[in-house]
């Protein structure tokens, strides 16, 4: 898999991650759910990257312990989900406009 393919897959997973969490947890708008959303996003990203065996650190030639690369990649996918969400124009729950100029 080339670097471009992996970046497309990671962007897709971040988008999927955000959409799934909005579908499941987005119905409840209270402070407890809002605080858990970033942690749930990172956990889901880690599970996705371990399940698919995605290790973005291999792209730059960094060797890690077994599963460490997948966990780090998953944390980036989960943490980057809101960025992808904002990039494509849907306003975030924090009230940002979500439009990138």
BELCORRA-V697196 format. One record per residue. RES is the residue in one letter. OMEGA is omega in whole degrees, 0 to 359 (none if undefined). Layout:
BEGIN
RES,OMEGA ; RES,OMEGA
END
This chain:
BEGIN
X,181 ; X,180 ; X,180 ; X,179 ; X,181 ; X,178 ; X,177 ; X,179 ; X,179 ; X,177 ; X,177 ; X,180 ; X,178 ; X,178 ; X,178 ; X,180 ; X,181 ; X,181 ; X,180 ; X,180 ; X,176 ; X,180 ; X,185 ; X,186 ; X,185 ; X,181 ; X,182 ; X,180 ; X,173 ; X,187 ; X,181 ; X,179 ; X,180 ; X,178 ; X,182 ; X,184 ; X,179 ; X,178 ; X,177 ; X,179 ; X,179 ; X,179 ; X,178 ; X,177 ; X,178 ; X,179 ; X,180 ; X,184 ; X,175 ; X,180 ; X,180 ; X,180 ; X,182 ; X,180 ; X,182 ; X,179 ; X,176 ; X,180 ; X,182 ; X,175 ; X,178 ; X,177 ; X,183 ; X,173 ; X,177 ; X,180 ; X,182 ; X,179 ; X,178 ; X,180 ; X,179 ; X,178 ; X,178 ; X,177 ; X,177 ; X,178 ; X,180 ; X,179 ; X,181 ; X,182 ; X,181 ; X,177 ; X,179 ; X,179 ; X,179 ; X,182 ; X,182 ; X,165 ; X,178 ; X,180 ; X,179 ; X,180 ; X,180 ; X,177 ; X,177 ; X,180 ; X,178 ; X,180 ; X,178 ; X,182 ; X,none
END
